[in-house]
Amino acid sequence: MSDAAQPTAAEVRAAAEAVKAALDRHLEAVENRTGDDDPAVYDAFNALAAAAEAYDERLYDRYDEVTPFEIPGADDSLPPYAGPEEPNALSVLIRRDYAVVEPQRLLAQAQRIADLDPDEVGAAGAPVVGTSVHAALGVLFGEYEPDEIASRHKEFGLEEGDSTLWVAAADELPEPGEWLSVPFDQADPERVVCRFDVSSVFDEDELREEPLDLDDEE
């Protein structure tokens, strides 16, 4: 950027002072919190994140330096929990992504299942022979539980992508069959008790847990 567009040294200093003030406000809010979902703590966290980001930008623009810390923004986290304090039921929502990296291995595993138990596989066994990855996936997930596939994915020619697990509180158990046609449409982030994310954007093999509210991420 041009020199004319760069922040002044005084502006960088002011941004640093704003971070210090935001830190004090955040600590004061945490010390005086009224509950797990205290909005004052939530607001102080967001103010601290904004101040830190502004300081980091000005520091880089003026001196080509960066800060050694990163405060996650609100958009990267769950909103404050707004569900029942004592849930009578819960929903566990799981998503796991896979890439089919070795189709022939997948086909061979599915064919092996079909050959071992043709009566159980039924008509799905026939199209597995050849190049039907679609049919092979149906046989594979019909035979094994998702957790077993996750632990043995390489055997089946799959490569793990991102995965997430949400535990959401509910007032009562839905009626049988009530949500089967749209199982994920009613996921409410404000009722998520906890979540666990796995992704290559985190450290290798690191499991990230999102707590109930943002101030726990300090």
C-alpha positions as CSV (number, residue, x, y, z in Angstrom):
1,M,0.0,0.0,0.0
2,S,1.1,3.6,-0.5
3,D,2.7,5.7,2.3
4,A,-0.3,8.0,2.2
5,A,-2.7,5.1,3.0
6,Q,-0.6,3.8,5.9
7,P,-1.8,4.4,9.4
8,T,0.3,6.7,11.5
9,A,2.4,5.6,14.4
10,A,-0.1,7.4,16.7
11,E,-3.0,5.4,15.1
12,V,-1.1,2.1,15.8
13,R,-0.5,3.2,19.4
14,A,-4.2,4.1,19.8
15,A,-5.2,0.6,18.5
16,A,-2.8,-1.0,21.0
17,E,-4.4,1.0,23.8
18,A,-7.8,-0.1,22.6
19,V,-6.7,-3.7,22.9
20,K,-5.6,-3.1,26.5
21,A,-8.9,-1.5,27.4
22,A,-10.8,-4.3,25.8
23,L,-8.8,-6.9,27.7
24,D,-9.7,-5.1,31.0
25,R,-13.4,-5.0,30.0
26,H,-13.4,-8.7,29.1
27,L,-11.7,-9.7,32.4
28,E,-14.1,-7.5,34.4
29,A,-17.1,-9.1,32.6
30,V,-15.8,-12.6,33.3
31,E,-15.2,-11.8,37.0
32,N,-18.7,-10.5,37.3
33,R,-20.5,-12.9,35.1
34,T,-24.1,-13.8,36.2
35,G,-24.3,-17.2,34.4
36,D,-22.9,-19.4,31.7
37,D,-24.6,-17.4,29.0
38,D,-24.0,-13.9,30.4
39,P,-24.5,-11.4,27.5
40,A,-22.0,-9.0,29.0
41,V,-19.2,-11.6,28.6
42,Y,-20.3,-12.4,25.0
43,D,-20.2,-8.6,24.1
44,A,-16.8,-8.1,25.8
45,F,-15.4,-11.1,23.9
46,N,-16.6,-9.7,20.6
47,A,-15.2,-6.3,21.5
48,L,-11.8,-7.8,22.3
49,A,-11.8,-9.7,19.1
50,A,-12.6,-6.6,17.1
51,A,-9.9,-4.5,18.9
52,A,-7.3,-7.2,18.4
53,E,-8.0,-7.5,14.7
54,A,-7.9,-3.7,14.2
55,Y,-4.5,-3.5,16.0
56,D,-3.1,-6.4,14.0
57,E,-4.1,-4.7,10.7
58,R,-2.6,-1.4,11.7
59,L,0.5,-3.0,13.0
60,Y,1.1,-4.8,9.8
61,D,0.2,-1.9,7.5
62,R,2.6,0.4,9.4
63,Y,5.5,-1.8,10.4
64,D,5.0,-5.1,8.4
65,E,4.7,-7.0,11.7
66,V,1.9,-9.3,13.1
67,T,0.8,-10.2,16.6
68,P,1.6,-13.7,18.0
69,F,-2.0,-14.4,19.0
70,E,-5.4,-14.9,17.3
71,I,-8.8,-14.4,18.9
72,P,-11.5,-16.3,17.1
73,G,-14.4,-14.2,16.0
74,A,-18.1,-14.8,16.8
75,D,-18.8,-16.1,13.3
76,D,-16.5,-19.1,14.0
77,S,-18.3,-20.1,17.2
78,L,-21.6,-21.2,18.5
79,P,-24.1,-18.6,19.7
80,P,-24.9,-18.5,23.4
81,Y,-26.8,-21.6,24.6
82,A,-30.5,-20.9,24.7
83,G,-31.9,-24.4,25.3
84,P,-33.4,-26.0,28.5
85,E,-31.2,-26.1,31.5
86,E,-32.2,-29.7,32.1
87,P,-32.8,-31.3,28.7
88,N,-35.3,-34.2,28.7
89,A,-34.0,-35.4,25.3
90,L,-31.1,-34.8,23.0
91,S,-30.3,-35.1,19.3
92,V,-26.8,-36.2,18.0
93,L,-26.1,-34.8,14.6
94,I,-23.1,-36.2,12.7
95,R,-21.5,-35.3,9.4
96,R,-18.4,-37.0,8.0
97,D,-17.0,-36.3,4.5
98,Y,-15.0,-38.8,2.5
99,A,-13.2,-38.7,-0.9
100,V,-13.3,-41.9,-2.9
101,V,-9.6,-42.1,-3.7
102,E,-9.3,-45.8,-4.6
103,P,-12.5,-46.9,-6.4
104,Q,-11.1,-50.3,-7.2
105,R,-10.4,-51.0,-3.5
106,L,-13.9,-49.9,-2.7
107,L,-15.4,-52.1,-5.4
108,A,-13.4,-55.1,-4.2
109,Q,-14.5,-54.7,-0.6
110,A,-18.1,-54.4,-1.6
111,Q,-17.9,-57.4,-3.9
112,R,-16.3,-59.4,-1.0
113,I,-19.3,-58.5,1.2
114,A,-21.7,-59.5,-1.6
115,D,-20.0,-62.8,-2.2
116,L,-19.9,-63.7,1.5
117,D,-23.6,-63.0,2.1
118,P,-25.5,-62.8,-1.2
119,D,-28.9,-63.3,0.4
120,E,-28.4,-60.4,2.7
121,V,-27.1,-58.1,0.0
122,G,-29.8,-59.2,-2.4
123,A,-30.2,-57.3,-5.7
124,A,-27.6,-54.8,-4.6
125,G,-24.9,-57.3,-5.0
126,A,-25.2,-57.7,-8.8
127,P,-24.3,-54.1,-9.9
128,V,-21.3,-54.1,-7.6
129,V,-19.4,-56.2,-10.1
130,G,-17.7,-53.8,-12.6
131,T,-17.5,-50.1,-12.0
132,S,-20.6,-49.1,-10.0
133,V,-19.2,-47.1,-7.1
134,H,-22.8,-46.0,-6.3
135,A,-23.8,-49.6,-5.6
136,A,-20.6,-50.4,-3.8
137,L,-21.2,-47.6,-1.3
138,G,-24.7,-48.9,-0.7
139,V,-23.3,-52.3,0.1
140,L,-20.5,-50.9,2.3
141,F,-22.7,-48.7,4.4
142,G,-25.4,-51.3,4.6
143,E,-22.9,-53.8,6.1
144,Y,-20.9,-51.6,8.5
145,E,-21.8,-49.1,11.2
146,P,-20.6,-45.5,10.3
147,D,-18.1,-45.6,13.2
148,E,-16.5,-48.8,11.9
149,I,-16.2,-47.2,8.4
150,A,-14.6,-44.2,10.0
151,S,-12.0,-46.3,11.8
152,R,-11.3,-48.4,8.7
153,H,-11.8,-45.9,5.9
154,K,-8.4,-46.6,4.2
155,E,-9.4,-50.3,3.8
156,F,-12.4,-49.2,1.8
157,G,-10.5,-46.8,-0.5
158,L,-11.8,-43.7,1.3
159,E,-10.0,-40.6,2.5
160,E,-11.3,-38.6,5.4
161,G,-12.4,-35.0,5.0
162,D,-13.9,-32.7,7.6
163,S,-16.3,-34.1,10.3
164,T,-18.4,-32.7,13.0
165,L,-20.7,-33.9,15.8
166,W,-23.3,-31.8,17.4
167,V,-25.1,-32.7,20.7
168,A,-28.3,-30.6,20.8
169,A,-30.8,-30.4,23.7
170,A,-34.5,-31.0,23.2
171,D,-37.6,-30.5,25.4
172,E,-38.9,-34.0,24.5
173,L,-38.3,-36.9,22.2
174,P,-40.0,-36.3,18.8
175,E,-42.7,-38.7,17.7
176,P,-41.5,-41.7,15.8
177,G,-40.9,-40.9,12.1
178,E,-41.6,-37.2,12.7
179,W,-38.4,-35.8,11.2
180,L,-37.1,-38.7,9.0
181,S,-37.9,-36.9,5.7
182,V,-35.9,-33.8,6.8
183,P,-33.5,-35.0,9.5
184,F,-31.2,-32.0,9.5
185,D,-33.5,-29.1,8.8
186,Q,-34.3,-28.4,12.5
187,A,-30.8,-28.1,13.8
188,D,-30.7,-25.1,16.1
189,P,-27.2,-23.8,17.0
190,E,-28.6,-22.1,20.1
191,R,-29.6,-25.6,21.5
192,V,-26.2,-27.2,20.9
193,V,-24.8,-28.3,24.2
194,C,-21.4,-29.1,22.7
195,R,-19.8,-29.9,19.4
196,F,-16.7,-31.6,18.2
197,D,-15.0,-30.7,14.9
198,V,-12.2,-32.5,13.1
199,S,-10.5,-30.8,10.0
200,S,-7.2,-30.5,8.3
201,V,-7.3,-26.7,9.0
202,F,-6.6,-27.6,12.7
203,D,-3.4,-29.3,14.0
204,E,-3.1,-32.9,12.8
205,D,-5.4,-35.3,14.8
206,E,-6.6,-32.4,16.9
207,L,-10.2,-32.6,18.2
208,R,-11.8,-29.2,18.6
209,E,-14.6,-28.7,21.0
210,E,-16.9,-25.7,20.9
211,P,-18.0,-24.9,24.5
212,L,-21.3,-23.5,25.5
213,D,-20.4,-19.9,25.2
214,L,-17.6,-17.8,23.7
215,D,-15.8,-16.7,26.8
216,D,-14.5,-20.2,27.5
217,E,-12.3,-19.8,24.3
218,E,-10.1,-17.2,25.9
